[in-house]
Amino acid sequence: MEGLATAINNLVPNAPDVTNITYVLNTAGTTPYNGSVVVANVPASGMVKVYNVSGKNEIGSGTNKGSQAAAVTVSQLNILANTDYQISITLNGKESNKATKKSQAPATAPALSVKVEKGSKDGMTKATVNVQGLSLKAQVTDTEPIVPNVGDVAPGAAYQSESDLQAKVGQWLAIYEVDSSGKVKTFYKKQLETEEIA
């Protein structure tokens, strides 16, 4: 049995499957993005190493400290969009071959269809939105909101279609359609006009 254990410890792990590699980019800013690389199904005690495009310089690492295979997140990385990065797994001091996967540029949230009209009380506006099983968030601001990317965490407060929102002429209304985690799916913005406020 001791010989078998030694043989297992000497095995070089397989390179991570590219389908198990995901990039998470913080898109609040410009490229390179502050982001993370998530690798699923990393063996217990396995260490994920992330390398630059040449595969020569390690830019980050993370370890599965559990007793079973699990996902490992390597955070605080400067990730360029549409760029190949190389990822390996080290187990018992043996490093796998490197898998190469291209980071994806974040996708801008598609437009949400919204009808804006006067609210039920003075100084109020309201938005009518047809959502299909998802939730909404709304925000009224003095400055034009930035179009978010799909997967960004939406600002603002929970909103029900056709509910009143306090607003003034010239302010901006932003409506975010979000998933159960509060992450953006679609987006709408409009600078409010006189006829849209009671």
N, CA and C atoms as an extended XYZ file, in Angstrom:
594
Properties=species:S:1:pos:R:3:atomname:S:1:resname:S:1:resid:I:1 pbc="F F F"
N         0.826       -1.210        0.000 N   MET     1
C         0.000        0.000        0.000 CA  MET     1
C         0.861        1.260        0.000 C   MET     1
N         1.990        1.182        0.720 N   GLU     2
C         2.873        2.358        0.780 CA  GLU     2
C         3.413        2.673       -0.596 C   GLU     2
N         3.729        1.619       -1.371 N   GLY     3
C         4.229        1.835       -2.724 CA  GLY     3
C         3.180        2.450       -3.617 C   GLY     3
N         1.909        2.022       -3.430 N   LEU     4
C         0.821        2.578       -4.218 CA  LEU     4
C         0.632        4.060       -3.901 C   LEU     4
N         0.682        4.402       -2.601 N   ALA     5
C         0.532        5.802       -2.195 CA  ALA     5
C         1.641        6.653       -2.785 C   ALA     5
N         2.861        6.107       -2.780 N   THR     6
C         3.994        6.839       -3.356 CA  THR     6
C         3.789        7.058       -4.844 C   THR     6
N         3.285        6.020       -5.525 N   ALA     7
C         3.051        6.127       -6.969 CA  ALA     7
C         1.997        7.173       -7.270 C   ALA     7
N         0.926        7.201       -6.449 N   ILE     8
C        -0.137        8.187       -6.656 CA  ILE     8
C         0.394        9.595       -6.444 C   ILE     8
N         1.219        9.756       -5.404 N   ASN     9
C         1.784       11.080       -5.115 CA  ASN     9
C         2.704       11.566       -6.210 C   ASN     9
N         3.269       10.635       -6.981 N   ASN    10
C         4.206       11.007       -8.036 CA  ASN    10
C         3.507       11.288       -9.370 C   ASN    10
N         2.185       11.034       -9.430 N   LEU    11
C         1.457       11.271      -10.668 CA  LEU    11
C         1.352       12.765      -10.948 C   LEU    11
N         1.547       13.112      -12.211 N   VAL    12
C         1.372       14.507      -12.616 CA  VAL    12
C        -0.115       14.723      -12.890 C   VAL    12
N        -0.746       15.723      -12.286 N   PRO    13
C        -2.188       15.940      -12.505 CA  PRO    13
C        -2.473       16.349      -13.947 C   PRO    13
N        -3.714       16.110      -14.349 N   ASN    14
C        -4.133       16.530      -15.684 CA  ASN    14
C        -4.268       18.046      -15.745 C   ASN    14
N        -4.036       18.586      -16.913 N   ALA    15
C        -4.272       20.018      -17.110 CA  ALA    15
C        -5.759       20.294      -16.910 C   ALA    15
N        -6.122       21.465      -16.387 N   PRO    16
C        -7.549       21.761      -16.193 CA  PRO    16
C        -8.299       21.773      -17.521 C   PRO    16
N        -9.507       21.243      -17.491 N   ASP    17
C       -10.377       21.258      -18.663 CA  ASP    17
C       -10.813       22.710      -18.904 C   ASP    17
N       -10.682       23.189      -20.142 N   VAL    18
C       -11.005       24.597      -20.411 CA  VAL    18
C       -12.480       24.904      -20.113 C   VAL    18
N       -13.346       23.882      -20.160 N   THR    19
C       -14.758       24.125      -19.844 CA  THR    19
C       -14.958       24.394      -18.358 C   THR    19
N       -13.946       24.093      -17.541 N   ASN    20
C       -14.013       24.353      -16.101 CA  ASN    20
C       -13.417       25.708      -15.720 C   ASN    20
N       -12.954       26.466      -16.717 N   ILE    21
C       -12.285       27.741      -16.455 CA  ILE    21
C       -13.223       28.895      -16.810 C   ILE    21
N       -13.423       29.808      -15.865 N   THR    22
C       -14.300       30.960      -16.077 CA  THR    22
C       -13.573       32.232      -15.656 C   THR    22
N       -13.748       33.278      -16.446 N   TYR    23
C       -13.214       34.591      -16.074 CA  TYR    23
C       -14.337       35.433      -15.478 C   TYR    23
N       -14.038       36.126      -14.375 N   VAL    24
C       -14.980       37.061      -13.767 CA  VAL    24
C       -14.311       38.421      -13.768 C   VAL    24
N       -14.838       39.335      -14.584 N   LEU    25
C       -14.207       40.643      -14.742 CA  LEU    25
C       -15.015       41.724      -14.055 C   LEU    25
N       -14.324       42.529      -13.254 N   ASN    26
C       -14.950       43.715      -12.659 CA  ASN    26
C       -14.878       44.811      -13.704 C   ASN    26
N       -16.013       45.129      -14.295 N   THR    27
C       -16.006       46.011      -15.455 CA  THR    27
C       -16.150       47.486      -15.107 C   THR    27
N       -16.100       47.806      -13.822 N   ALA    28
C       -16.170       49.216      -13.419 CA  ALA    28
C       -14.805       49.857      -13.648 C   ALA    28
N       -14.541       50.212      -14.881 N   GLY    29
C       -13.247       50.797      -15.226 CA  GLY    29
C       -12.864       50.403      -16.634 C   GLY    29
N       -11.599       50.476      -16.930 N   THR    30
C       -11.135       50.157      -18.264 CA  THR    30
C       -10.204       48.957      -18.204 C   THR    30
N        -9.927       48.399      -19.377 N   THR    31
C        -9.018       47.273      -19.452 CA  THR    31
C        -7.598       47.750      -19.148 C   THR    31
N        -6.710       46.999      -18.446 N   PRO    32
C        -7.034       45.664      -17.935 CA  PRO    32
C        -7.995       45.721      -16.753 C   PRO    32
N        -8.895       44.747      -16.713 N   TYR    33
C        -9.891       44.702      -15.656 CA  TYR    33
C        -9.326       44.017      -14.416 C   TYR    33
N        -9.780       44.481      -13.260 N   ASN    34
C        -9.496       43.755      -12.032 CA  ASN    34
C       -10.439       42.564      -12.046 C   ASN    34
N        -9.893       41.372      -12.095 N   GLY    35
C       -10.763       40.209      -12.250 CA  GLY    35
C       -10.241       38.974      -11.555 C   GLY    35
N       -10.950       37.896      -11.793 N   SER    36
C       -10.620       36.614      -11.181 CA  SER    36
C       -10.692       35.518      -12.223 C   SER    36
N        -9.973       34.436      -11.937 N   VAL    37
C       -10.095       33.215      -12.721 CA  VAL    37
C       -10.643       32.145      -11.789 C   VAL    37
N       -11.738       31.504      -12.201 N   VAL    38
C       -12.350       30.443      -11.401 CA  VAL    38
C       -12.158       29.124      -12.138 C   VAL    38
N       -11.599       28.139      -11.436 N   VAL    39
C       -11.391       26.809      -12.014 CA  VAL    39
C       -12.200       25.803      -11.199 C   VAL    39
N       -13.119       25.109      -11.856 N   ALA    40
C       -13.962       24.124      -11.178 CA  ALA    40
C       -13.259       22.762      -11.108 C   ALA    40
N       -13.711       21.941      -10.170 N   ASN    41
C       -13.258       20.543      -10.037 CA  ASN    41
C       -11.753       20.410       -9.811 C   ASN    41
N       -11.215       21.298       -8.985 N   VAL    42
C        -9.795       21.185       -8.623 CA  VAL    42
C        -9.677       20.148       -7.506 C   VAL    42
N        -8.762       19.170       -7.635 N   PRO    43
C        -8.629       18.146       -6.596 CA  PRO    43
C        -8.291       18.744       -5.229 C   PRO    43
N        -8.655       18.030       -4.169 N   ALA    44
C        -8.307       18.469       -2.818 CA  ALA    44
C        -6.811       18.718       -2.726 C   ALA    44
N        -6.437       19.827       -2.107 N   SER    45
C        -5.039       20.265       -1.948 CA  SER    45
C        -4.396       20.731       -3.247 C   SER    45
N        -5.164       20.741       -4.327 N   GLY    46
C        -4.609       21.195       -5.600 CA  GLY    46
C        -4.443       22.699       -5.636 C   GLY    46
N        -3.379       23.159       -6.251 N   MET    47
C        -3.114       24.594       -6.397 CA  MET    47
C        -3.277       25.001       -7.856 C   MET    47
N        -4.080       26.033       -8.081 N   VAL    48
C        -4.257       26.593       -9.418 CA  VAL    48
C        -3.258       27.722       -9.600 C   VAL    48
N        -2.548       27.682      -10.705 N   LYS    49
C        -1.625       28.768      -11.046 CA  LYS    49
C        -2.065       29.388      -12.361 C   LYS    49
N        -2.076       30.728      -12.394 N   VAL    50
C        -2.453       31.465      -13.597 CA  VAL    50
C        -1.221       32.168      -14.135 C   VAL    50
N        -0.984       31.993      -15.428 N   TYR    51
C         0.192       32.572      -16.088 CA  TYR    51
C        -0.244       33.553      -17.173 C   TYR    51
N         0.671       34.444      -17.515 N   ASN    52
C         0.406       35.366      -18.610 CA  ASN    52
C         0.414       34.617      -19.939 C   ASN    52
N         0.208       35.350      -21.023 N   VAL    53
C         0.045       34.722      -22.332 CA  VAL    53
C         1.248       33.869      -22.745 C   VAL    53
N         2.445       34.238      -22.327 N   SER    54
C         3.633       33.471      -22.701 CA  SER    54
C         3.766       32.187      -21.894 C   SER    54
N         3.052       32.127      -20.759 N   GLY    55
C         3.163       30.960      -19.894 CA  GLY    55
C         4.397       30.972      -19.019 C   GLY    55
N         5.157       32.049      -19.050 N   LYS    56
C         6.416       32.118      -18.290 CA  LYS    56
C         6.259       32.810      -16.938 C   LYS    56
N         5.360       33.778      -16.863 N   ASN    57
C         5.225       34.563      -15.631 CA  ASN    57
C         3.923       34.233      -14.910 C   ASN    57
N         4.045       33.729      -13.682 N   GLU    58
C         2.859       33.456      -12.869 CA  GLU    58
C         2.303       34.774      -12.354 C   GLU    58
N         0.986       34.969      -12.545 N   ILE    59
C         0.376       36.228      -12.114 CA  ILE    59
C        -0.562       36.037      -10.922 C   ILE    59
N        -0.786       34.790      -10.516 N   GLY    60
C        -1.635       34.546       -9.361 CA  GLY    60
C        -1.833       33.066       -9.119 C   GLY    60
N        -2.249       32.722       -7.898 N   SER    61
C        -2.486       31.316       -7.575 CA  SER    61
C        -3.514       31.209       -6.455 C   SER    61
N        -4.105       30.033       -6.323 N   GLY    62
C        -5.063       29.748       -5.266 CA  GLY    62
C        -5.128       28.258       -5.026 C   GLY    62
N        -5.488       27.848       -3.811 N   THR    63
C        -5.447       26.438       -3.432 CA  THR    63
C        -6.797       25.960       -2.925 C   THR    63
N        -7.145       24.730       -3.292 N   ASN    64
C        -8.329       24.075       -2.738 CA  ASN    64
C        -7.929       23.487       -1.389 C   ASN    64
N        -8.373       24.107       -0.313 N   LYS    65
C        -7.987       23.679        1.024 CA  LYS    65
C        -8.951       22.658        1.622 C   LYS    65
N        -9.944       22.258        0.833 N   GLY    66
C       -10.917       21.290        1.327 CA  GLY    66
C       -10.450       19.855        1.146 C   GLY    66
N       -11.316       18.927        1.524 N   SER    67
C       -10.993       17.501        1.439 CA  SER    67
C       -11.568       16.851        0.190 C   SER    67
N       -12.314       17.630       -0.619 N   GLN    68
C       -12.903       17.123       -1.854 CA  GLN    68
C       -12.646       18.098       -2.990 C   GLN    68
N       -12.816       17.600       -4.208 N   ALA    69
C       -12.655       18.469       -5.375 CA  ALA    69
C       -13.628       19.638       -5.282 C   ALA    69
N       -13.160       20.826       -5.635 N   ALA    70
C       -13.992       22.028       -5.526 CA  ALA    70
C       -13.450       23.106       -6.455 C   ALA    70
N       -14.235       24.169       -6.577 N   ALA    71
C       -13.794       25.307       -7.391 CA  ALA    71
C       -12.782       26.152       -6.625 C   ALA    71
N       -11.805       26.681       -7.341 N   VAL    72
C       -10.797       27.572       -6.760 CA  VAL    72
C       -10.841       28.895       -7.517 C   VAL    72
N       -10.879       29.995       -6.769 N   THR    73
C       -10.892       31.328       -7.360 CA  THR    73
C        -9.550       32.013       -7.118 C   THR    73
N        -8.938       32.471       -8.185 N   VAL    74
C        -7.699       33.242       -8.089 CA  VAL    74
C        -8.081       34.699       -8.377 C   VAL    74
N        -8.004       35.540       -7.331 N   SER    75
C        -8.533       36.905       -7.417 CA  SER    75
C        -7.434       37.950       -7.566 C   SER    75
N        -7.898       39.200       -7.712 N   GLN    76
C        -7.012       40.363       -7.791 CA  GLN    76
C        -6.010       40.257       -8.942 C   GLN    76
N        -6.520       39.898      -10.113 N   LEU    77
C        -5.677       39.791      -11.298 CA  LEU    77
C        -6.009       40.928      -12.265 C   LEU    77
N        -5.014       41.402      -12.965 N   ASN    78
C        -5.242       42.362      -14.040 CA  ASN    78
C        -5.456       41.583      -15.326 C   ASN    78
N        -6.711       41.517      -15.774 N   ILE    79
C        -7.074       40.685      -16.911 CA  ILE    79
C        -7.376       41.560      -18.122 C   ILE    79
N        -6.680       41.298      -19.219 N   LEU    80
C        -6.977       41.958      -20.481 CA  LEU    80
C        -8.092       41.194      -21.182 C   LEU    80
N        -9.004       41.911      -21.828 N   ALA    81
C       -10.078       41.258      -22.563 CA  ALA    81
C        -9.529       40.605      -23.826 C   ALA    81
N       -10.149       39.495      -24.207 N   ASN    82
C        -9.795       38.774      -25.441 CA  ASN    82
C        -8.316       38.420      -25.502 C   ASN    82
N        -7.805       37.938      -24.389 N   THR    83
C        -6.392       37.585      -24.283 CA  THR    83
C        -6.255       36.171      -23.739 C   THR    83
N        -5.321       35.403      -24.311 N   ASP    84
C        -5.066       34.047      -23.832 CA  ASP    84
C        -4.292       34.072      -22.521 C   ASP    84
N        -4.778       33.313      -21.546 N   TYR    85
C        -4.050       33.084      -20.300 CA  TYR    85
C        -3.866       31.583      -20.139 C   TYR    85
N        -2.802       31.199      -19.424 N   GLN    86
C        -2.509       29.787      -19.238 CA  GLN    86
C        -2.693       29.412      -17.774 C   GLN    86
N        -3.346       28.275      -17.550 N   ILE    87
C        -3.702       27.841      -16.197 CA  ILE    87
C        -3.249       26.408      -15.988 C   ILE    87
N        -2.656       26.148      -14.823 N   SER    88
C        -2.219       24.788      -14.490 CA  SER    88
C        -2.721       24.405      -13.102 C   SER    88
N        -2.596       23.110      -12.781 N   ILE    89
C        -2.911       22.602      -11.451 CA  ILE    89
C        -1.685       21.874      -10.916 C   ILE    89
N        -1.294       22.224       -9.698 N   THR    90
C        -0.173       21.558       -9.041 CA  THR    90
C        -0.714       20.712       -7.893 C   THR    90
N        -0.286       19.447       -7.855 N   LEU    91
C        -0.737       18.524       -6.816 CA  LEU    91
C         0.454       17.696       -6.368 C   LEU    91
N         0.675       17.656       -5.047 N   ASN    92
C         1.822       16.908       -4.484 CA  ASN    92
C         3.138       17.334       -5.120 C   ASN    92
N         3.251       18.634       -5.372 N   GLY    93
C         4.496       19.168       -5.920 CA  GLY    93
C         4.667       18.957       -7.407 C   GLY    93
N         3.699       18.332       -8.057 N   LYS    94
C         3.786       18.076       -9.504 CA  LYS    94
C         2.826       19.002      -10.238 C   LYS    94
N         3.347       19.738      -11.220 N   GLU    95
C         2.515       20.678      -11.967 CA  GLU    95
C         2.050       20.085      -13.287 C   GLU    95
N         0.784       20.264      -13.590 N   SER    96
C         0.211       19.770      -14.843 CA  SER    96
C         0.708       20.599      -16.021 C   SER    96
N         0.379       20.117      -17.220 N   ASN    97
C         0.538       20.954      -18.393 CA  ASN    97
C        -0.407       22.150      -18.247 C   ASN    97
N        -0.154       23.203      -19.003 N   LYS    98
C        -0.984       24.405      -18.912 CA  LYS    98
C        -2.111       24.341      -19.944 C   LYS    98
N        -3.306       24.690      -19.496 N   ALA    99
C        -4.441       24.854      -20.403 CA  ALA    99
C        -4.537       26.320      -20.781 C   ALA    99
N        -4.870       26.600      -22.019 N   THR   100
C        -4.976       27.979      -22.495 CA  THR   100
C        -6.431       28.315      -22.771 C   THR   100
N        -6.877       29.448      -22.224 N   LYS   101
C        -8.242       29.903      -22.498 CA  LYS   101
C        -8.246       31.420      -22.642 C   LYS   101
N        -8.978       31.870      -23.653 N   LYS   102
C        -9.056       33.310      -23.938 CA  LYS   102
C       -10.097       33.970      -23.042 C   LYS   102
N        -9.720       35.097      -22.438 N   SER   103
C       -10.678       35.876      -21.667 CA  SER   103
C       -11.645       36.556      -22.633 C   SER   103
N       -12.872       36.736      -22.188 N   GLN   104
C       -13.892       37.337      -23.042 CA  GLN   104
C       -14.136       38.785      -22.638 C   GLN   104
N       -14.300       39.624      -23.626 N   ALA   105
C       -14.668       41.002      -23.326 CA  ALA   105
C       -16.065       41.006      -22.718 C   ALA   105
N       -16.278       41.797      -21.692 N   PRO   106
C       -17.614       41.837      -21.087 CA  PRO   106
C       -18.648       42.361      -22.068 C   PRO   106
N       -19.851       41.795      -22.008 N   ALA   107
C       -20.923       42.191      -22.919 CA  ALA   107
C       -21.756       43.307      -22.302 C   ALA   107
N       -21.964       44.368      -23.069 N   THR   108
C       -22.810       45.466      -22.605 CA  THR   108
C       -24.248       44.970      -22.462 C   THR   108
N       -24.916       45.388      -21.406 N   ALA   109
C       -26.295       44.959      -21.169 CA  ALA   109
C       -27.190       45.418      -22.314 C   ALA   109
N       -28.001       44.509      -22.862 N   PRO   110
C       -28.918       44.914      -23.932 CA  PRO   110
C       -30.019       45.823      -23.394 C   PRO   110
N       -30.684       46.501      -24.324 N   ALA   111
C       -31.701       47.484      -23.944 CA  ALA   111
C       -32.950       46.806      -23.392 C   ALA   111
N       -33.508       47.411      -22.359 N   LEU   112
C       -34.757       46.981      -21.754 CA  LEU   112
C       -35.868       47.899      -22.264 C   LEU   112
N       -36.999       47.319      -22.632 N   SER   113
C       -38.116       48.121      -23.134 CA  SER   113
C       -38.914       48.694      -21.959 C   SER   113
N       -38.988       50.019      -21.900 N   VAL   114
C       -39.631       50.700      -20.777 CA  VAL   114
C       -40.495       51.848      -21.308 C   VAL   114
N       -41.684       52.017      -20.713 N   LYS   115
C       -42.539       53.171      -21.002 CA  LYS   115
C       -42.557       54.055      -19.767 C   LYS   115
N       -42.127       55.309      -19.921 N   VAL   116
C       -42.063       56.247      -18.795 CA  VAL   116
C       -43.200       57.258      -18.918 C   VAL   116
N       -43.910       57.497      -17.818 N   GLU   117
C       -45.009       58.456      -17.830 CA  GLU   117
C       -45.192       59.064      -16.442 C   GLU   117
N       -46.140       59.997      -16.332 N   LYS   118
C       -46.386       60.671      -15.059 CA  LYS   118
C       -46.805       59.682      -13.983 C   LYS   118
N       -46.332       59.963      -12.751 N   GLY   119
C       -46.750       59.159      -11.623 CA  GLY   119
C       -48.103       59.586      -11.110 C   GLY   119
N       -48.531       58.997       -9.997 N   SER   120
C       -49.871       59.266       -9.471 CA  SER   120
C       -49.921       60.503       -8.583 C   SER   120
N       -48.776       61.045       -8.194 N   LYS   121
C       -48.729       62.205       -7.302 CA  LYS   121
C       -47.752       63.236       -7.849 C   LYS   121
N       -47.851       64.455       -7.364 N   ASP   122
C       -46.940       65.515       -7.791 CA  ASP   122
C       -45.488       65.113       -7.526 C   ASP   122
N       -44.645       65.445       -8.498 N   GLY   123
C       -43.220       65.165       -8.341 CA  GLY   123
C       -42.858       63.703       -8.527 C   GLY   123
N       -43.787       62.946       -9.108 N   MET   124
C       -43.545       61.512       -9.288 CA  MET   124
C       -43.547       61.136      -10.771 C   MET   124
N       -42.741       60.142      -11.101 N   THR   125
C       -42.772       59.519      -12.416 CA  THR   125
C       -42.951       58.029      -12.203 C   THR   125
N       -43.228       57.313      -13.279 N   LYS   126
C       -43.329       55.858      -13.150 CA  LYS   126
C       -42.897       55.195      -14.445 C   LYS   126
N       -42.469       53.951      -14.323 N   ALA   127
C       -41.996       53.192      -15.474 CA  ALA   127
C       -42.792       51.899      -15.586 C   ALA   127
N       -43.251       51.618      -16.780 N   THR   128
C       -43.946       50.360      -17.051 CA  THR   128
C       -42.985       49.434      -17.779 C   THR   128
N       -42.735       48.289      -17.167 N   VAL   129
C       -41.750       47.346      -17.702 CA  VAL   129
C       -42.379       45.961      -17.740 C   VAL   129
N       -42.241       45.293      -18.871 N   ASN   130
C       -42.732       43.922      -18.989 CA  ASN   130
C       -41.576       42.972      -18.747 C   ASN   130
N       -41.496       42.414      -17.542 N   VAL   131
C       -40.400       41.504      -17.205 CA  VAL   131
C       -40.907       40.073      -17.199 C   VAL   131
N       -40.040       39.159      -17.605 N   GLN   132
C       -40.393       37.750      -17.693 CA  GLN   132
C       -39.755       36.969      -16.548 C   GLN   132
N       -40.347       37.085      -15.363 N   GLY   133
C       -39.872       36.282      -14.236 CA  GLY   133
C       -38.637       36.817      -13.540 C   GLY   133
N       -38.108       37.952      -13.992 N   LEU   134
C       -36.944       38.546      -13.342 CA  LEU   134
C       -37.379       39.743      -12.501 C   LEU   134
N       -36.445       40.305      -11.773 N   SER   135
C       -36.740       41.434      -10.892 CA  SER   135
C       -36.193       42.728      -11.483 C   SER   135
N       -36.606       43.840      -10.891 N   LEU   136
C       -36.158       45.158      -11.344 CA  LEU   136
C       -35.494       45.918      -10.217 C   LEU   136
N       -34.571       46.797      -10.596 N   LYS   137
C       -34.035       47.804       -9.704 CA  LYS   137
C       -34.119       49.137      -10.435 C   LYS   137
N       -34.338       50.203       -9.671 N   ALA   138
C       -34.465       51.525      -10.276 CA  ALA   138
C       -33.637       52.528       -9.504 C   ALA   138
N       -33.210       53.569      -10.228 N   GLN   139
C       -32.402       54.616       -9.614 CA  GLN   139
C       -32.646       55.919      -10.362 C   GLN   139
N       -32.839       57.012       -9.618 N   VAL   140
C       -32.946       58.349      -10.205 CA  VAL   140
C       -31.717       59.135       -9.767 C   VAL   140
N       -30.983       59.681      -10.743 N   THR   141
C       -29.725       60.364      -10.436 CA  THR   141
C       -29.646       61.700      -11.169 C   THR   141
N       -28.754       62.551      -10.691 N   ASP   142
C       -28.530       63.850      -11.334 CA  ASP   142
C       -27.594       63.733      -12.535 C   ASP   142
N       -26.808       62.671      -12.565 N   THR   143
C       -25.854       62.481      -13.660 CA  THR   143
C       -26.239       61.261      -14.487 C   THR   143
N       -25.857       61.273      -15.737 N   GLU   144
C       -26.201       60.171      -16.638 CA  GLU   144
C       -25.530       58.873      -16.179 C   GLU   144
N       -26.306       57.801      -16.000 N   PRO   145
C       -25.713       56.532      -15.571 CA  PRO   145
C       -24.914       55.870      -16.690 C   PRO   145
N       -23.898       55.132      -16.303 N   ILE   146
C       -23.084       54.390      -17.264 CA  ILE   146
C       -23.811       53.102      -17.630 C   ILE   146
N       -23.803       52.754      -18.901 N   VAL   147
C       -24.421       51.490      -19.324 CA  VAL   147
C       -23.627       50.346      -18.707 C   VAL   147
N       -24.284       49.488      -17.934 N   PRO   148
C       -23.556       48.396      -17.277 CA  PRO   148
C       -23.294       47.241      -18.236 C   PRO   148
N       -22.489       46.314      -17.788 N   ASN   149
C       -22.283       45.077      -18.527 CA  ASN   149
C       -23.136       43.969      -17.924 C   ASN   149
N       -23.464       43.001      -18.729 N   VAL   150
C       -24.192       41.840      -18.229 CA  VAL   150
C       -23.378       41.208      -17.099 C   VAL   150
N       -24.038       40.961      -15.974 N   GLY   151
C       -23.353       40.354      -14.841 CA  GLY   151
C       -22.869       41.328      -13.798 C   GLY   151
N       -22.897       42.643      -14.114 N   ASP   152
C       -22.555       43.638      -13.095 CA  ASP   152
C       -23.620       43.625      -11.991 C   ASP   152
N       -23.213       43.976      -10.786 N   VAL   153
C       -24.187       44.114       -9.699 CA  VAL   153
C       -24.906       45.449       -9.883 C   VAL   153
N       -26.226       45.385       -9.942 N   ALA   154
C       -27.002       46.597      -10.214 CA  ALA   154
C       -27.108       47.480       -8.974 C   ALA   154
N       -26.963       48.796       -9.158 N   PRO   155
C       -27.219       49.731       -8.049 CA  PRO   155
C       -28.716       49.974       -7.927 C   PRO   155
N       -29.087       50.865       -7.045 N   GLY   156
C       -30.489       51.236       -6.931 CA  GLY   156
C       -31.264       50.351       -5.974 C   GLY   156
N       -32.584       50.600       -5.928 N   ALA   157
C       -33.475       49.880       -5.016 CA  ALA   157
C       -34.432       49.001       -5.812 C   ALA   157
N       -34.951       47.989       -5.158 N   ALA   158
C       -35.935       47.112       -5.795 CA  ALA   158
C       -37.107       47.946       -6.299 C   ALA   158
N       -37.639       47.576       -7.467 N   TYR   159
C       -38.699       48.365       -8.085 CA  TYR   159
C       -39.764       47.450       -8.675 C   TYR   159
N       -41.018       47.860       -8.515 N   GLN   160
C       -42.146       47.174       -9.139 CA  GLN   160
C       -42.632       48.016      -10.310 C   GLN   160
N       -42.882       47.380      -11.438 N   SER   161
C       -43.381       48.095      -12.607 CA  SER   161
C       -44.613       48.932      -12.252 C   SER   161
N       -44.638       50.175      -12.760 N   GLU   162
C       -45.723       51.134      -12.585 CA  GLU   162
C       -45.780       51.750      -11.184 C   GLU   162
N       -44.768       51.543      -10.375 N   SER   163
C       -44.706       52.197       -9.062 CA  SER   163
C       -44.166       53.616       -9.220 C   SER   163
N       -44.586       54.506       -8.321 N   ASP   164
C       -44.119       55.891       -8.359 CA  ASP   164
C       -42.657       55.998       -7.933 C   ASP   164
N       -41.958       56.920       -8.597 N   LEU   165
C       -40.582       57.271       -8.237 CA  LEU   165
C       -40.495       58.796       -8.151 C   LEU   165
N       -39.910       59.296       -7.080 N   GLN   166
C       -39.741       60.741       -6.956 CA  GLN   166
C       -38.635       61.197       -7.889 C   GLN   166
N       -38.927       62.268       -8.664 N   ALA   167
C       -37.946       62.729       -9.644 CA  ALA   167
C       -38.221       64.171      -10.038 C   ALA   167
N       -37.204       64.766      -10.667 N   LYS   168
C       -37.320       66.130      -11.173 CA  LYS   168
C       -36.962       66.140      -12.658 C   LYS   168
N       -37.461       67.128      -13.352 N   VAL   169
C       -37.128       67.291      -14.766 CA  VAL   169
C       -35.614       67.425      -14.917 C   VAL   169
N       -35.056       66.707      -15.874 N   GLY   170
C       -33.618       66.764      -16.121 CA  GLY   170
C       -32.830       65.685      -15.415 C   GLY   170
N       -33.436       65.042      -14.405 N   GLN   171
C       -32.742       63.923      -13.766 CA  GLN   171
C       -32.795       62.698      -14.669 C   GLN   171
N       -31.975       61.717      -14.334 N   TRP   172
C       -31.904       60.494      -15.130 CA  TRP   172
C       -32.573       59.342      -14.402 C   TRP   172
N       -33.364       58.596      -15.151 N   LEU   173
C       -33.981       57.379      -14.626 CA  LEU   173
C       -33.241       56.178      -15.207 C   LEU   173
N       -32.820       55.273      -14.339 N   ALA   174
C       -32.173       54.034      -14.782 CA  ALA   174
C       -32.980       52.858      -14.247 C   ALA   174
N       -33.296       51.923      -15.119 N   ILE   175
C       -34.019       50.706      -14.739 CA  ILE   175
C       -33.142       49.509      -15.106 C   ILE   175
N       -32.927       48.642      -14.137 N   TYR   176
C       -32.098       47.449      -14.342 CA  TYR   176
C       -32.961       46.206      -14.176 C   TYR   176
N       -32.950       45.334      -15.162 N   GLU   177
C       -33.557       44.016      -14.997 CA  GLU   177
C       -32.461       43.102      -14.464 C   GLU   177
N       -32.744       42.419      -13.337 N   VAL   178
C       -31.692       41.661      -12.660 CA  VAL   178
C       -32.124       40.222      -12.392 C   VAL   178
N       -31.124       39.363      -12.198 N   ASP   179
C       -31.414       37.982      -11.841 CA  ASP   179
C       -31.551       37.859      -10.319 C   ASP   179
N       -31.641       36.633       -9.817 N   SER   180
C       -31.873       36.426       -8.385 CA  SER   180
C       -30.702       36.889       -7.522 C   SER   180
N       -29.540       37.094       -8.140 N   SER   181
C       -28.362       37.568       -7.409 CA  SER   181
C       -28.194       39.081       -7.513 C   SER   181
N       -29.141       39.751       -8.159 N   GLY   182
C       -29.044       41.201       -8.315 CA  GLY   182
C       -28.092       41.628       -9.416 C   GLY   182
N       -27.785       40.705      -10.331 N   LYS   183
C       -26.854       41.021      -11.417 CA  LYS   183
C       -27.618       41.385      -12.689 C   LYS   183
N       -27.078       42.356      -13.396 N   VAL   184
C       -27.763       42.961      -14.540 CA  VAL   184
C       -27.946       41.971      -15.688 C   VAL   184
N       -29.176       41.999      -16.243 N   LYS   185
C       -29.479       41.257      -17.471 CA  LYS   185
C       -29.733       42.237      -18.625 C   LYS   185
N       -30.593       43.235      -18.365 N   THR   186
C       -30.869       44.280      -19.360 CA  THR   186
C       -30.934       45.630      -18.645 C   THR   186
N       -30.965       46.719      -19.443 N   PHE   187
C       -30.829       48.063      -18.842 CA  PHE   187
C       -31.554       49.109      -19.679 C   PHE   187
N       -32.055       50.124      -18.985 N   TYR   188
C       -32.715       51.259      -19.643 CA  TYR   188
C       -32.325       52.539      -18.919 C   TYR   188
N       -32.110       53.610      -19.691 N   LYS   189
C       -31.873       54.916      -19.069 CA  LYS   189
C       -32.548       56.002      -19.897 C   LYS   189
N       -32.971       57.068      -19.207 N   LYS   190
C       -33.611       58.180      -19.895 CA  LYS   190
C       -33.517       59.430      -19.045 C   LYS   190
N       -33.244       60.557      -19.708 N   GLN   191
C       -33.303       61.833      -19.000 CA  GLN   191
C       -34.758       62.286      -18.995 C   GLN   191
N       -35.272       62.555      -17.803 N   LEU   192
C       -36.704       62.798      -17.640 CA  LEU   192
C       -37.114       64.174      -18.146 C   LEU   192
N       -38.283       64.190      -18.810 N   GLU   193
C       -38.830       65.412      -19.382 CA  GLU   193
C       -40.091       65.835      -18.621 C   GLU   193
N       -40.518       67.074      -18.863 N   THR   194
C       -41.647       67.660      -18.117 CA  THR   194
C       -42.894       66.790      -18.176 C   THR   194
N       -43.210       66.254      -19.343 N   GLU   195
C       -44.439       65.481      -19.506 CA  GLU   195
C       -44.379       64.099      -18.839 C   GLU   195
N       -43.233       63.752      -18.281 N   GLU   196
C       -43.083       62.445      -17.635 CA  GLU   196
C       -43.130       62.525      -16.118 C   GLU   196
N       -43.364       63.748      -15.606 N   ILE   197
C       -43.422       63.951      -14.151 CA  ILE   197
C       -44.718       64.653      -13.785 C   ILE   197
N       -45.425       64.109      -12.805 N   ALA   198
C       -46.723       64.683      -12.408 CA  ALA   198
C       -46.512       66.036      -11.704 C   ALA   198
